[in-house]
């Protein structure tokens, strides 16, 4: 069994479709770690795609992120910066009633198994807690150890990362193609952002290991990961897509 792990799609349907096309038929299950909406222009399309996962994948776990919480009113608008708030309001105004009801029912954390946790943010603060590798991350790892959690998948920071008891020499911010063997943990894995990454892992990335090429608007990365619980591996990946149509749609929003 392999599980596709995606997060922070943020209403970018082009990036989401690129990931799904790249991994078509390779994964039986999928984890979506929240923030399906926000920022981008494709809220309805991204929600439609994510809601259809149960027709193609098993198991399927979809979480709420802070942007879903903003859309539903679980987080007050004052929490968001102006750019993020504009995306939250746009999603709320554009989504159909059934999509809004679906978003409101999502939770920010879930257990896949006794020792595997999914969380949008920190397992200590699942909706809004960021994990950048400092004291806040040590607190999260201590919480996991005390709770018997060996592996936690989370998103929220938009940076692909691995924290905790990872093998010596493994980068805390791994490049696409890196393969992590989490062991018994505790280990925190962030697959990075599908829709709006905030860093590019040293400025270069790759469609497949060993084929690195510069990032451009016509070759832009969408980050994700593939977890193989049978082999005990997490592989960090990206796929390139043409971002120019997305940027045009964003510009048209005014």
C-alpha positions as CSV (number, residue, x, y, z in Angstrom):
1,X,0.0,0.0,0.0
2,X,1.2,3.5,-0.8
3,X,-0.5,6.7,0.3
4,X,-0.3,10.0,-1.5
5,X,0.2,12.9,1.0
6,X,-0.9,16.4,-0.1
7,X,-1.4,19.7,1.8
8,X,-2.0,23.4,1.3
9,X,-3.6,23.1,-2.1
10,X,-5.1,26.6,-1.6
11,X,-7.5,26.7,-4.5
12,X,-4.9,25.9,-7.2
13,X,-6.6,23.4,-9.4
14,X,-3.7,23.3,-11.9
15,X,-1.2,22.2,-9.3
16,X,-3.6,19.6,-7.8
17,X,-4.3,18.0,-11.1
18,X,-0.6,17.9,-11.9
19,X,0.1,16.0,-8.7
20,X,-2.8,13.6,-9.3
21,X,-1.8,13.0,-12.9
22,X,1.8,12.4,-11.9
23,X,0.8,9.7,-9.4
24,X,-2.1,8.3,-11.3
25,X,-2.5,4.6,-10.3
26,X,0.6,4.6,-8.1
27,X,-1.1,5.1,-4.7
28,X,-4.1,3.3,-3.2
29,X,-4.8,5.9,-0.5
30,X,-4.6,9.6,0.0
31,X,-4.2,12.0,2.9
32,X,-5.2,15.7,2.4
33,X,-3.8,17.7,5.3
34,X,-6.0,20.8,5.0
35,X,-6.1,24.2,3.4
36,X,-7.7,23.0,0.3
37,X,-9.1,26.5,-0.2
38,X,-7.7,30.0,0.3
39,X,-5.4,32.3,-1.7
40,X,-6.1,30.9,-5.2
41,X,-9.0,31.3,-7.6
42,X,-10.2,27.7,-7.9
43,X,-12.0,27.0,-4.6
44,X,-15.1,25.2,-6.1
45,X,-13.0,23.1,-8.4
46,X,-10.5,22.0,-5.7
47,X,-13.2,21.2,-3.3
48,X,-15.0,19.1,-6.0
49,X,-11.8,17.2,-6.7
50,X,-11.0,16.5,-3.1
51,X,-14.6,15.4,-2.4
52,X,-14.3,12.9,-5.2
53,X,-11.2,11.2,-3.7
54,X,-13.3,8.5,-2.1
55,X,-14.2,7.3,-5.7
56,X,-10.5,6.7,-6.5
57,X,-8.7,6.1,-3.2
58,X,-8.9,3.9,-0.1
59,X,-8.1,5.0,2.6
60,X,-9.0,8.7,2.3
61,X,-8.5,11.2,5.1
62,X,-9.2,14.9,4.5
63,X,-8.5,17.5,7.2
64,X,-9.6,21.1,7.8
65,X,-6.9,23.8,7.8
66,X,-6.9,27.2,9.2
67,X,-8.4,28.5,5.9
68,X,-11.3,26.1,6.1
69,X,-11.8,27.3,9.7
70,X,-11.8,30.9,8.5
71,X,-14.4,30.1,5.8
72,X,-16.7,28.3,8.4
73,X,-16.2,31.0,11.0
74,X,-14.4,28.8,13.4
75,X,-11.5,31.2,13.3
76,X,-12.3,35.0,13.4
77,X,-11.4,37.1,10.3
78,X,-9.0,39.2,12.5
79,X,-6.6,36.2,12.7
80,X,-5.8,36.5,9.0
81,X,-3.5,38.9,7.2
82,X,-5.2,40.9,4.4
83,X,-4.0,38.7,1.6
84,X,-5.2,35.5,3.3
85,X,-8.4,37.1,4.4
86,X,-9.2,38.0,0.8
87,X,-8.9,34.3,-0.1
88,X,-11.0,33.2,2.8
89,X,-13.8,35.6,1.8
90,X,-13.5,34.7,-1.9
91,X,-13.9,31.0,-1.0
92,X,-16.9,31.6,1.3
93,X,-18.6,33.7,-1.4
94,X,-17.9,31.3,-4.3
95,X,-18.6,27.9,-2.8
96,X,-22.0,26.2,-3.0
97,X,-24.0,25.5,0.1
98,X,-23.2,21.8,0.1
99,X,-19.4,22.6,-0.3
100,X,-19.6,25.0,2.7
101,X,-21.4,22.4,4.8
102,X,-18.7,19.8,3.9
103,X,-15.9,22.2,4.8
104,X,-17.6,23.0,8.1
105,X,-17.7,19.3,9.1
106,X,-14.0,18.7,8.6
107,X,-11.6,18.3,11.5
108,X,-8.0,19.6,11.8
109,X,-6.6,16.3,13.1
110,X,-7.2,12.5,12.7
111,X,-5.6,9.2,13.7
112,X,-4.8,6.9,10.8
113,X,-3.7,4.3,13.3
114,X,-2.7,4.1,17.0
115,X,0.8,5.5,16.3
116,X,0.2,7.6,13.1
117,X,-1.4,11.0,13.5
118,X,-2.5,13.5,10.8
119,X,-2.7,17.2,11.7
120,X,-3.0,20.4,9.7
121,X,-0.6,22.2,12.0
122,X,1.2,21.1,15.2
123,X,-0.3,18.1,16.9
124,X,-0.4,20.4,20.0
125,X,-2.4,23.1,18.1
126,X,-3.8,21.4,15.0
127,X,-5.5,24.3,13.3
128,X,-3.0,27.2,13.7
129,X,0.2,25.8,15.2
130,X,3.3,26.2,13.0
131,X,6.3,23.8,13.1
132,X,9.5,25.4,11.9
133,X,12.0,23.2,13.8
134,X,12.4,25.3,17.0
135,X,11.0,25.0,20.5
136,X,7.5,24.6,19.2
137,X,8.6,21.6,17.3
138,X,10.3,20.1,20.4
139,X,7.0,20.5,22.3
140,X,5.2,18.7,19.5
141,X,7.7,15.8,19.5
142,X,7.4,15.5,23.3
143,X,3.6,15.4,23.0
144,X,4.0,12.6,20.4
145,X,6.3,10.6,22.5
146,X,4.0,10.9,25.5
147,X,1.0,9.9,23.4
148,X,2.7,6.9,21.7
149,X,2.6,8.6,18.3
150,X,5.6,7.6,16.1
151,X,4.7,9.5,12.9
152,X,2.8,12.7,12.3
153,X,2.0,14.1,8.9
154,X,1.3,17.8,9.0
155,X,1.2,20.8,6.7
156,X,0.5,24.6,7.3
157,X,4.1,26.0,6.9
158,X,4.2,25.3,3.1
159,X,7.7,23.9,3.6
160,X,8.6,20.3,3.0
161,X,10.3,19.2,6.2
162,X,11.2,16.3,8.5
163,X,11.8,16.8,12.3
164,X,12.5,14.4,15.1
165,X,14.3,11.1,15.2
166,X,15.4,11.1,11.5
167,X,18.6,9.3,10.3
168,X,21.8,11.2,10.8
169,X,22.6,13.4,7.8
170,X,19.0,13.6,6.5
171,X,18.1,17.2,5.8
172,X,15.4,18.8,7.9
173,X,14.2,20.5,4.6
174,X,14.6,17.6,2.1
175,X,14.7,18.0,-1.7
176,X,12.4,16.1,-4.0
177,X,13.6,12.6,-4.4
178,X,14.8,12.3,-0.8
179,X,13.6,9.1,0.9
180,X,13.1,9.1,4.7
181,X,13.0,6.0,6.8
182,X,11.1,7.3,9.9
183,X,11.7,4.2,12.1
184,X,9.8,4.2,15.4
185,X,9.9,8.0,15.8
186,X,8.7,10.3,16.9
187,X,9.0,11.9,13.5
188,X,7.1,14.8,12.0
189,X,6.8,15.0,8.2
190,X,5.5,17.9,6.2
191,X,5.0,17.1,2.4
192,X,5.2,20.8,1.5
193,X,2.5,22.8,-0.3
194,X,0.8,21.7,-3.5
195,X,-0.5,25.1,-4.4
196,X,1.7,27.9,-2.9
197,X,5.1,26.7,-1.7
198,X,7.1,29.3,0.3
199,X,10.5,27.9,-0.3
200,X,12.1,25.9,-3.1
201,X,14.5,23.6,-1.2
202,X,17.7,25.4,-2.2
203,X,16.3,27.0,-5.3
204,X,16.2,23.9,-7.4
205,X,13.9,20.9,-7.6
206,X,13.2,17.9,-9.8
207,X,10.3,16.2,-11.6
208,X,12.1,12.9,-10.9
209,X,15.3,12.2,-8.9
210,X,18.4,13.2,-10.9
211,X,16.6,15.4,-13.5
212,X,16.9,18.8,-11.7
213,X,16.1,21.9,-13.6
214,X,15.6,25.6,-12.7
215,X,12.2,26.8,-11.5
216,X,10.2,29.1,-13.8
217,X,6.6,30.1,-14.2
218,X,6.4,27.6,-17.0
219,X,8.0,24.9,-14.8
220,X,6.8,25.5,-11.3
221,X,6.8,22.9,-8.5
222,X,3.9,21.4,-6.7
223,X,5.2,19.6,-3.6
224,X,3.9,16.4,-2.0
225,X,5.0,13.1,-0.5
226,X,4.3,9.3,-0.9
227,X,4.2,7.2,2.2
228,X,4.8,3.4,1.9
229,X,3.9,2.0,5.4
230,X,4.8,-1.5,4.2
231,X,8.4,-0.5,3.2
232,X,8.6,2.1,6.0
233,X,9.5,5.0,3.8
234,X,8.4,8.5,3.0
235,X,9.5,9.9,-0.4
236,X,9.4,13.6,-0.9
237,X,8.4,14.6,-4.4
238,X,7.4,17.4,-6.7
239,X,5.9,17.7,-10.1
240,X,6.2,20.7,-12.5
241,X,3.3,22.5,-14.1
242,X,2.7,25.7,-16.1
243,X,1.8,28.3,-13.5
244,X,1.0,31.1,-16.0
245,X,-2.7,30.3,-16.5
246,X,-3.1,30.4,-12.7
247,X,-1.4,33.7,-12.4
248,X,-3.6,35.1,-15.1
249,X,-6.7,33.9,-13.2
250,X,-5.4,35.5,-10.0
251,X,-4.8,38.8,-11.9
252,X,-8.3,38.8,-13.2
253,X,-9.7,38.7,-9.6
254,X,-8.4,42.3,-9.3
